[in-house]
Amino acid sequence: MERQKRQGAEYEFYGKLPLKKAIPLGLQHVLAMFVGNLTPILIISGACGIAGEEFGSLQVDLLQNAMLIAGIVTLIQLFAIGPVGGKVPIIMGTSSGFIGVFNSVVQVMGGGILAYGAIMCASVIGGLFEGILGFLLKPLRRFFPAVVTGTVVLSIGLSLIAVGVNSFGGGNTANDFGSVENLLLGAAVLLIIVAVKHWMKGMASASSILIGIVAGYIIAAIMGLVLPTTAVNADGVEYTKAWVLNWDKVANAAWFSVPKLMPVKLVFDWRAIIPVLIMFVVTAVETVGDISGVMEGGMGREATDKELSGGVICDGIGSSLAALFGVLPNTSFSQNVGLVTMTKIVNRMALASGAVFLILCGLFPKLAALISIMPQSVLGGAAVMMFSSIVISGIQLITKEPMTMRNITIVSVALGLGYGIGSSSGILAHLPQGIQLIFGGSGIVPAAIVAIIFNIILPKDAE
């Protein structure tokens, strides 16, 4: 039955897929990651205070560059340039894993354009450092058996589920978060995806995410015609509801704009470089987990040394390139790992068509604005299912090896202690700031470190 599901060029990485099929399949990936690709820049540029009118269109330039870089680095990952790129079905995008560390750097440096410049300089150096790690990955791979990478993939999925649920409710910063309208919109998208996936065949079934998101747009537009689009909060201030489509944003966007190189001057500062270097080590482990997850979930086999090495090198070099355009580190996007795992579509041309669309978004801001107005609940309806499938991929990786007492100990301690501390970072409030920088941002970081350490120190099982 599984073999029947995988028949067709879309289920083969090198399969010849016509554009009429490749484009909608690639568009699914863009829609799945578009908001997530922009959100880290919005958060960090806002924290630095460079989102105001005194900085002109700097933030808009950064968002535009984020789309361009994501598309370029994705193409490098898919097709490879020498050793750079793993030729794996991975979509690259702006990493949210660095948000915790970057926020701490901003607080230490007092914000401003200098803090953002220091973050960019640290990202250039850190990306090159990760690239070097990629070249050394083969001798280091013994530290990343299936039980370790599976635990990392599992923690990635667990950490993203909360993000998906927040989007499902309309975004936890929205005034109407968790409103009936948001929940119904998210539920409608989820049910449409499930129905199309399991009750339709061929191209429609493969494009279930895209169909669900487009349907969500249509439903939101209809809701805007028949339901009140504004309300008043407890302070008596009127606000627009989170599910409303902001067509003014599309109308005001330019048709064409050339991205700017080095929109922010690089600032060398050790206070930013040291914690960011540590995060790039963890990012390399996360990328190994993502590639392992997508190869296991999408292609039914383990990733090779060459694929892992090229993928990590691309991750690092891509991050350095992104920083030169003022964009935060560019890494493998876990949302799209979930999409590949769920649909089993790994065709390179399909993913490449999505990458080309990302580049177009960087050149044509109006096109980017059209996708950026997607209500969070629409994204959440798709994300809940996609992120949960990453958890399943992690479980599949872990159980590829016998669940001996040693492996059970590694997984349980890593998830229980590592992920538990990461997801409840307040427990670290009385520890040195350096430890908070490393462990407080995400459950992925401590879970990965604990899994690696226990895999090294625990005695091997007897034959």
Secondary structure, 3 states (H helix, E strand, C coil): CHHHHCCCHHHCCCCCCCHHHHHHHHHHHHHHHHHHHHHHHHHHHHHHCCCCHHHCCHHHHHHHHHHHHHHHHHHHHHHCECCECCCCCCCEEECCCCHHHHHHHHHHHCCHHHHHHHHHHHHHHHHHHHHHHHHCHHHHHHHCCHHHHHHHHHHHHHHHHHHHHHHHCCCCCCCCCCCHHHHHHHHHHHHHHHHHHHHCCHHHHHCHHHHHHHHHHHHHHHHHHHCCCEEECCCCCEEECCCCCCHHHHHHCCCCCCCCCCCCCCCCCHHHHHHHHHHHHHHHHHHHHHHHHHHHHHHCCCCCHHHHHHHHHHHHHHHHHHHHCCCCCEEECHHHHHHHHHHCCCCHHHHHHHHHHHHHHHHCHHHHHHHHCCCHHHHHHHHHHHHHHHHHHHHHHHCCCCCCHHHHHHHHHHHHHHHHHHHCHHHHCCCCHHHHHHHCCCCHHHHHHHHHHHHHHCCCCCC
